[in-house]
Amino acid sequence: MPNAPLVDVSGLTKTFGADTPQALTVLDDLSMQVAPGEIVAVMGESGSGKSTLLHILGGLDRPTRGTVRIGERDVFAMDDETLSTFRNQTIGFVFQFHHLLPEFSALENVTMPARIQGQSQHKANDRAQALLDLLELADRAGQSPSTLSGGEKQRVAIARALMNEPELVLLDEPTGNLDARTAAPIHDEIETLRRETGQTFVLVTHTPALAAVADRVLRLEHGQLHPISLDEHAA
Ligand SMILES: Nc1ncnc2c1ncn2[C@@H]1O[C@H](COP(=O)(O)OP(=O)(O)OP(=O)(O)O)[C@@H](O)[C@H]1O
């Protein structure tokens, strides 16, 4: 890896219910490095720990052991308040279900991360509108999420994740609840975004068509990551 990695994970272990008879080790001494500007897909069976890994990468859940470095920062060495600010500035999340706020318009949902950071409404609106344009939602800005299609809602959620220009974007099954025809443009847009912004993407998916946009595909199995080719996955 020629550049210093943006994401550097080592010795990552996560055990749910440690010290109980039901203890379940989902991640087991896992290592992972992601270069700046890379798209990495993580696949694996249901229950293999993909979402757990993504939550830990994003500082939403703590590991039992191990370290996660993002850029210069040791994520779990930060106190909760510092971590929460770091997350808001450095990481964008997109989940399978978009979690848009129903009482706000598409544009207001997209501006939310910038407003939390205290950015002026005017500046935030300009950037949010540009992101909605990029995601081909220019004419949906004023609409409430309840009036948008599933694919449109998910694109609004992607725009919101990109609002603060995060260095790292984490996507958990971003098109998992969409049909193939609705999902395909979103897959293309992830590639376009990387080209235009140079951001780094780690995405979790069961969908080979989405994994196909990645530079590398990893399979999570028995708590560890292994490189695979998509042909192997299909086999
Ligand atoms: N908070 C928790 N407490 C106990 N067990 C948990 C918790 N969160 C997840 N697990 C268990 O850890 C395992 C991995 O869950 P995870 O959601 O990371 O899997 P996944 O690979 O993302 O699955 P899927 O593809 O079905 O979304 C599962 O067996 C799950 O039941």
The ligand as an ORCA input file, in Angstrom:
! r2SCAN-3c Opt
* xyz 0 1
  N     -25.577     -6.228     20.656
  C     -25.443     -7.542     20.429
  N     -25.504     -8.430     21.445
  C     -25.352     -9.752     21.218
  N     -25.122    -10.302     20.017
  C     -25.060     -9.462     18.967
  C     -25.215     -8.039     19.106
  N     -25.081     -7.489     17.877
  C     -24.876     -8.493     17.015
  N     -24.850     -9.687     17.664
  C     -24.630    -11.009     17.050
  O     -23.375    -10.970     16.389
  C     -23.428    -11.676     15.161
  C     -23.013    -10.771     14.026
  O     -24.022     -9.781     13.802
  P     -23.896     -8.734     12.623
  O     -25.135     -7.901     12.636
  O     -22.608     -8.019     12.745
  O     -23.860     -9.695     11.350
  P     -23.952     -9.363      9.800
  O     -22.859    -10.116      9.138
  O     -23.988     -7.885      9.595
  O     -25.350    -10.009      9.432
  P     -26.429     -9.630      8.289
  O     -25.758     -9.893      6.966
  O     -27.539    -10.586      8.560
  O     -26.829     -8.187      8.490
  C     -24.858    -12.213     15.057
  O     -24.849    -13.560     15.471
  C     -25.641    -11.334     15.980
  O     -26.729    -12.019     16.520
*
